Amino acid sequence: MQVLIVGGGGREHAIAWKCAQSSRVDRVFVAPGNAGTALEPKLENIDIPAGDIGALADFAARRDVALTIVGPEAPLVAGIVDRFNASGLACFGPTRAAARLEGSKAYTKEFLRRHRIPTARFATFTAQNFDPDFIRGERLPVVVKADGLAAGKGVMICETHEAAIETARRMLGGSFGAAGSTVVIEEFLHGEEVSFIVVVAGDQAVPLATSQDHKRRDDGDQGPNTGGMGAYSPAPLVTPELDARIRREVIEPTLRGLRLEGTPYTGFLYAGLMIAPDGTPNVLEFNCRLGDPETQPILMRLKSDLVALCEAALDGALDGVRLSWDPRAALGVVMAAGGYPESYRTGDAISGLDVAARLPGKVFHAGTQASGSQIVTAGGRVLCAVGLGDDVAAAQRQAYDLVRVIHWSSAQYRRDIGNRAIARSRAITREKE
Ligand code: AMP
């Protein structure tokens, strides 16, 4: 069979690489892909942007694609699944209506409130009804969020009331385009963040392995928020008890609520959670797709057939599905272009990829592109080097062994990915002794 992966980042490289391992798959098209997907066995890049839904549907029909998996949120929120389904094409992801869970934070907060799912207290405003006195009455810091998709940049944590008012005014004034025409003002939550990702078919959900990512750019969780600078799986914070709470208090009521409201969900559902000191799993956000870079370490550990899993979900047959995981830990370190997430340079030649390819672990590409015989940088997040090991510390060593042999001028990466998990594991070991 032939499979199509929509997108061109590190997440899509990992999804395509994993699909190619299925014995039933002859070829995996990646639209548009990157320099890494171009080099993989069974993979073929297709020069169609992820946003050109009509051209993607035409391609899938013409080339007999049996399954399409959508990586990024934008085509899902724009309705790629509805368009494929209208042509009788199998496309794994939520419909446009169900993808609103990521497409509109105001909708999602109201949904969470309606279904009594734990989340931060909030209020929403438009330019017409914005009330600065509401913000002045909130405890600091205050979180201000643009309602719509803003490529991970639409969330500001403001330390003063005046900064929060100014941020909300700027968003409402158009600094985020239509995404900011509604703002959500939210209570700041304390705790530890985890990602909980499930494969969903209506009310049925199969959890993927747990993971945790690092959103801040610099060591010690400093610097600006990014799309993610590294991730590891499993997340030692998610004990079996917490796993059960997340399913009972977040996943199950969410899926039930979506069905009851006439927007049943199919696809990957990613819950970004802040675990409060008392263990309450507060929802920070939902994403209607896999996370990047969490996908890279998670799929390194998945032993089951990803294509069969997506097909089972599309058939509504997830009950009884058990996924098989490599018991080892996986850890991914993102290498980014200097200056990311603000302005950064592209076109720098990358060296050492051939050396890395002979080492254990795996380098997934994101913002890369072939230029003659060289591979050059072509985006903010350039690569994700993933190591495996008996514990997070061993996976971390393997990942950084890959990072150390890869070079380009102005490369930047965090040196502490996984350190918190390693400290936690050591503390647990000490407790047991
Ligand atoms: P979001 O896109 O809503 O997940 O927000 C991006 C990041 O901002 C999250 O991963 C958190 O680190 C942080 N954040 C968002 N909302 C809150 C909140 N209410 N309290 C504390 N941190 C938050």
Residues whose N, C-alpha, C, O or C-beta is under 5 A from the ligand:
A	BS01	AMP	A120 V143 V155 E186 E187 F188 L189 G272 L284 E285
